[in-house]
Amino acid sequence: MQITVTVNDVEYTRDVDSRLLLVHFLRDTLGLTGTHWGCDTSNCGVCAVWLDGKPVKSCTVLAVMAHGHTVRTVEGLERNGSLDPVQEGFVACHGLQCGFCTPGMMMTARWLLDHNPDPSDDEIREAISGQSCRCTGYENIIRSVRWAASHEKEAAPQ
């Protein structure tokens, strides 16, 4: 089946098997390996991407369901050669840890800050509750999101 999907502002048309998962389309067909593949059951959340601006677990979405839609992956957070403040925050506050959950955490954190620029720790915890960190290092992730929020607030025009 032929699909056309816009991924990180680039339109792709490809022939895909109707059973192909979006996570595999992104990784294997497009070579965008930033989206990780974890549990394949939607429990871990490491495969989170945006579909039409909303976070989804790409292991639960068929590639054909993305036909005609827009997908953003962790590679799409970087703009004009600069890291997104969420990416910077994960580096600055050691939120990367082993890196397995990082893409899903970053995509969820970016979505949160786009909708709530000054979240509380509890709101951050609630937002990332669909993602599992195998390092159990959620504190560094929460600090990373807070760092991004405070740096975005400082950079915003007064």
C-alpha positions as CSV (number, residue, x, y, z in Angstrom):
1,M,0.0,0.0,0.0
2,Q,1.4,3.4,-0.8
3,I,1.3,6.1,1.9
4,T,2.5,9.7,2.1
5,V,3.5,11.0,5.4
6,T,5.2,14.3,6.4
7,V,7.9,13.5,9.0
8,N,9.8,16.3,10.6
9,D,8.6,18.7,7.8
10,V,9.7,16.4,5.0
11,E,7.1,14.6,2.9
12,Y,7.8,10.9,2.2
13,T,5.9,8.6,-0.1
14,R,6.6,4.9,0.3
15,D,5.1,1.5,-0.4
16,V,4.5,-0.3,2.9
17,D,2.9,-3.5,4.2
18,S,-0.5,-2.8,5.7
19,R,0.7,-4.4,9.0
20,L,3.9,-2.3,9.4
21,L,4.0,-0.3,12.6
22,L,4.8,3.4,12.6
23,V,7.9,2.8,14.8
24,H,9.3,0.4,12.2
25,F,8.4,2.7,9.3
26,L,10.3,5.5,11.0
27,R,13.3,3.4,12.0
28,D,13.6,0.9,9.2
29,T,12.1,2.6,6.2
30,L,13.1,6.2,6.8
31,G,16.3,5.5,8.9
32,L,15.1,7.8,11.8
33,T,16.5,5.7,14.6
34,G,16.0,8.3,17.3
35,T,12.6,6.8,18.0
36,H,13.3,3.7,20.1
37,W,11.5,0.4,20.0
38,G,10.9,-1.1,23.4
39,C,8.1,-3.3,24.6
40,D,5.9,-3.4,21.5
41,T,2.8,-3.4,23.8
42,S,2.5,0.3,24.5
43,N,3.7,-0.1,28.1
44,C,7.1,1.5,28.1
45,G,6.5,4.7,26.0
46,V,10.0,4.9,24.5
47,C,8.5,5.0,21.0
48,A,6.5,8.2,21.6
49,V,6.3,10.6,18.6
50,W,3.8,13.2,17.7
51,L,1.0,12.5,15.2
52,D,-0.6,15.7,14.1
53,G,0.8,17.4,17.1
54,K,-0.3,14.9,19.8
55,P,1.9,12.3,21.5
56,V,1.3,8.7,20.5
57,K,3.1,5.5,21.1
58,S,4.3,4.6,17.6
59,C,4.2,0.9,18.4
60,T,0.4,1.1,18.5
61,V,-0.1,3.0,15.2
62,L,0.1,1.4,11.9
63,A,2.1,3.3,9.3
64,V,-0.9,3.3,7.0
65,M,-2.8,5.2,9.7
66,A,-0.3,8.0,9.4
67,H,-1.1,8.4,5.7
68,G,-1.8,12.1,5.0
69,H,-0.7,13.1,8.5
70,T,2.2,14.8,10.1
71,V,4.7,13.0,12.4
72,R,7.4,14.6,14.5
73,T,10.2,12.6,16.0
74,V,13.0,13.4,18.4
75,E,15.2,14.3,15.4
76,G,12.6,17.0,14.6
77,L,13.1,18.8,17.9
78,E,16.4,20.4,16.7
79,R,15.8,23.6,14.8
80,N,18.2,25.5,12.5
81,G,21.2,23.6,14.0
82,S,20.2,24.4,17.6
83,L,19.0,21.9,20.2
84,D,15.6,22.3,21.6
85,P,15.6,23.6,25.2
86,V,14.3,20.2,26.3
87,Q,17.3,18.5,24.6
88,E,19.6,21.0,26.3
89,G,17.9,20.4,29.6
90,F,18.4,16.6,29.4
91,V,22.1,17.2,28.7
92,A,22.5,19.8,31.4
93,C,20.7,17.9,34.2
94,H,21.8,14.4,33.3
95,G,18.3,13.3,32.2
96,L,19.8,11.2,29.4
97,Q,21.1,8.5,31.8
98,C,21.2,5.3,29.7
99,G,19.3,6.9,26.8
100,F,16.8,4.2,26.2
101,C,13.7,6.2,27.3
102,T,15.1,9.6,26.3
103,P,13.4,10.1,22.9
104,G,9.9,9.3,24.3
105,M,10.6,11.4,27.4
106,M,11.8,14.4,25.3
107,M,8.8,14.2,23.0
108,T,6.4,14.1,25.9
109,A,8.3,16.9,27.7
110,R,8.2,19.1,24.7
111,W,4.5,18.6,24.3
112,L,3.9,19.4,28.0
113,L,5.9,22.6,27.8
114,D,4.1,23.7,24.6
115,H,0.8,23.3,26.5
116,N,2.0,24.3,30.0
117,P,5.1,26.4,30.0
118,D,5.5,26.4,33.8
119,P,4.5,22.9,35.0
120,S,4.9,21.8,38.6
121,D,6.9,18.7,39.5
122,D,3.6,16.8,39.9
123,E,2.4,17.9,36.4
124,I,5.7,16.8,34.9
125,R,5.4,13.4,36.7
126,E,1.8,13.1,35.4
127,A,2.9,13.9,31.8
128,I,5.7,11.4,31.7
129,S,3.7,8.7,33.6
130,G,3.2,6.8,30.3
131,Q,7.0,6.3,29.9
132,S,9.2,3.9,31.8
133,C,12.7,4.7,32.8
134,R,14.7,1.6,33.2
135,C,17.3,3.5,35.2
136,T,14.6,4.6,37.7
137,G,16.1,8.0,37.4
138,Y,13.0,10.1,37.1
139,E,14.4,12.9,39.3
140,N,17.0,13.9,36.7
141,I,14.3,13.8,34.0
142,I,12.0,16.1,36.1
143,R,15.0,18.4,36.7
144,S,15.7,18.4,32.9
145,V,12.1,19.5,32.1
146,R,12.2,22.2,34.8
147,W,15.5,23.4,33.4
148,A,14.0,23.7,29.9
149,A,10.9,25.5,31.3
150,S,13.0,28.0,33.2
151,H,15.3,28.7,30.2
152,E,12.4,29.1,27.9
153,K,10.9,31.6,30.3
154,E,14.2,33.5,30.5
155,A,14.5,33.6,26.7
156,A,10.9,34.7,26.2
157,P,10.4,38.4,25.2
158,Q,9.1,40.4,28.1
